[in-house]
Amino acid sequence: MSTEFTPVRRSTAAGEAMRSIQEMIVDGRLAPGQRLPAERELSELLGISRPTLRETIRSLVSLNILESRHGSGTYVAALSTSALLEPLQFVMALNERTVAELFEARLVIEPALAALAAARAGAADVAAMRAALASPDRVAADVTLHRLIAEAAGNPLLATMLQTLSTLGRASRALTSSRPGVLRRTAAEHQAIVDAIDRRDAAAAREAMTAHLTRIAAAAQA
């Protein structure tokens, strides 16, 4: 089955070609793992030169949207969340986000995620959270627990946003975990958050997460 490619305006050919291919992926005309037409055919379908097409493909490969396989052709990538976030994380890292900005963003997102988790988490979700609480590796457990809460909230968009913040916040986690008493207090706060989720008490879960992040933010900036 052939896929319809729309010719693009020559004035902004590479950028228009990128947008055209991205739109085809979003609306399902191109699927993860699907092979694109050969270079000559694709350049004709898009109405651009082959050098412009190569520039377009290089740009989309750098964004982890397309994948070039030597001797095989160009394919739509797997489009995993982690791979697609890498360019965004790099750009944000270049902008030197401060610890204060990171925690401000987390305080907007994570209390809401905790409240949603209290409303939507199933028994298996809560069991996974309690297993994370029992882990001897407190730093790894911290990352895992916050991820599990985000997933239990049932909002993939918010969970993806948190994943980006979590990656950018690795340095702050390493800093705060070395502060005296932080890990012990964090464990108790995590317990309170999970208990509230288990009780399906959305207000308590939101409050517990807010208190936890507020204290951690203060410790990170002390």
C-alpha positions in Angstrom: 0.0 0.0 0.0 1.5 3.4 -1.1 1.6 6.3 1.3 0.7 9.8 0.1 3.4 12.4 0.6 2.5 16.0 0.0 5.0 18.2 -1.9 6.4 21.0 0.1 7.1 24.7 -0.6 10.7 25.2 -1.8 11.4 28.3 0.2 11.6 26.4 3.5 11.9 23.0 2.0 13.9 21.2 4.7 11.7 22.5 7.5 8.5 21.8 5.7 9.6 18.3 4.8 10.4 17.6 8.4 7.0 18.8 9.5 5.3 16.8 6.7 7.0 13.6 7.8 6.3 14.3 11.5 2.6 14.9 10.7 2.4 11.6 8.9 3.8 9.8 11.9 1.4 11.6 14.3 -1.7 10.8 12.2 -0.7 7.2 11.6 0.2 7.3 7.9 3.7 6.3 8.9 4.2 3.8 11.7 7.1 2.9 14.0 9.4 0.5 12.1 8.0 1.4 8.7 10.5 1.8 5.9 10.4 5.1 4.0 10.5 5.1 0.1 14.0 5.2 -1.5 15.7 8.5 -1.7 14.9 9.3 -5.3 11.2 8.4 -4.9 10.8 10.2 -1.6 12.4 13.4 -2.9 10.0 13.4 -5.8 7.0 12.7 -3.5 7.9 15.6 -1.3 8.9 17.8 -4.2 12.4 18.6 -2.9 15.9 18.0 -4.1 17.8 15.0 -2.9 20.4 17.1 -1.0 17.5 18.8 0.8 16.0 15.4 1.6 19.3 14.2 3.0 19.3 17.3 5.3 15.8 16.5 6.4 16.5 12.9 7.2 19.7 13.8 9.1 17.7 16.3 11.2 14.9 13.7 12.0 17.5 11.1 12.8 19.2 13.5 15.3 15.8 13.9 16.9 15.4 10.0 17.2 12.3 10.2 14.9 13.9 8.4 12.0 16.6 5.7 11.9 19.1 5.2 9.1 20.1 1.6 8.6 23.3 1.1 6.5 22.5 -0.8 3.3 18.8 -1.0 4.2 17.3 2.4 4.1 15.5 4.9 6.4 12.9 3.8 8.8 10.5 5.4 11.3 12.2 4.9 14.7 10.6 3.0 17.6 9.5 6.4 19.0 10.1 5.4 22.6 9.5 8.2 25.1 13.0 8.1 26.5 14.6 8.4 23.1 12.4 11.2 22.0 13.1 13.1 25.2 16.9 13.0 24.8 17.1 16.1 22.5 14.8 18.1 24.8 16.8 17.1 27.9 20.0 18.2 26.1 18.5 21.6 25.2 17.2 22.1 28.7 20.6 21.1 30.2 22.3 23.7 27.9 20.1 26.4 29.4 21.4 25.5 32.9 18.1 25.0 34.6 18.6 25.9 38.3 17.6 23.6 41.2 15.0 26.2 42.2 13.4 26.0 38.7 13.4 22.2 38.7 11.7 22.0 42.1 9.2 24.7 41.2 8.2 22.6 38.2 8.0 19.4 40.2 5.8 21.2 42.8 3.4 22.0 40.0 3.2 18.5 38.6 3.9 15.9 41.3 1.3 16.8 43.9 -1.3 16.6 41.1 0.1 13.2 40.1 -0.1 12.0 43.6 -3.7 13.0 43.9 -4.6 11.3 40.6 -2.8 8.2 41.7 -4.9 8.1 44.9 -8.0 8.1 42.7 -6.8 5.7 40.1 -4.1 3.4 41.4 -4.9 -0.3 41.6 -3.7 -2.9 44.1 -0.8 -3.9 41.9 0.3 -0.2 41.6 0.3 0.2 45.4 2.2 -3.1 45.8 4.9 -1.9 43.4 5.2 1.3 45.4 5.6 -0.5 48.7 8.2 -2.8 47.1 10.1 0.4 46.1 9.9 1.7 49.7 11.5 -1.6 50.9 14.5 -1.3 48.6 17.8 -0.9 50.4 19.0 1.5 47.7 17.3 4.7 48.9 18.3 6.9 45.9 17.2 4.3 43.3 14.0 3.8 45.3 13.3 7.5 45.3 13.4 7.6 41.4 11.4 4.4 41.1 8.7 5.5 43.5 8.1 8.9 41.9 7.9 7.1 38.5 5.4 4.6 39.8 3.2 7.3 41.2 3.3 9.1 37.9 2.3 5.9 36.0 -0.5 5.1 38.5 -1.9 8.6 37.9 -3.0 7.4 34.5 -1.9 10.5 32.5 0.9 9.6 30.1 1.5 13.2 29.2 2.1 14.3 32.8 4.2 11.2 33.4 6.4 12.1 30.3 6.9 15.6 31.6 8.0 14.2 35.0 10.4 11.8 33.3 12.1 14.8 31.7 12.3 16.6 35.0 13.6 13.5 36.7 16.4 13.2 34.3 17.4 16.8 34.7 17.2 16.4 38.5 19.8 13.7 38.8 22.4 16.1 40.1 20.0 17.6 42.7 19.1 14.1 44.0 22.8 13.2 44.4 23.3 16.5 46.3 20.3 16.2 48.7 20.9 12.5 49.4 24.3 13.4 50.9 22.7 15.8 53.5 22.5 14.4 57.0 19.2 12.9 57.8 17.7 13.5 54.4 17.4 9.9 53.4 15.7 8.9 56.7 13.2 11.8 56.5 12.6 11.1 52.8 11.7 7.4 53.6 9.1 8.6 56.1 7.6 11.1 53.7 7.5 8.5 51.0 5.6 6.2 53.3 3.1 8.9 54.0 2.5 9.5 50.3 2.0 5.8 49.6 -0.3 5.4 52.6 -2.5 8.2 51.4 -2.6 6.7 47.9 -3.5 3.3 49.4 -6.3 5.0 51.3 -7.5 6.7 48.1 -7.2 10.0 50.0 -6.3 12.4 47.1 -6.1 15.5 49.3 -3.7 13.8 51.8 -1.6 12.4 48.9 -1.3 15.9 47.4 -0.4 17.5 50.7 2.1 14.8 51.5 3.8 15.1 48.2 3.9 18.9 48.5 5.4 18.8 51.9 8.0 16.3 50.8 9.1 18.3 47.7 9.2 21.6 49.7 11.5 20.1 52.2 13.8 18.5 49.6 13.9 21.8 47.7 15.0 23.6 50.8 17.7 21.0 51.5 19.0 21.1 47.9 19.4 24.9 48.1 20.8 25.1 51.6 
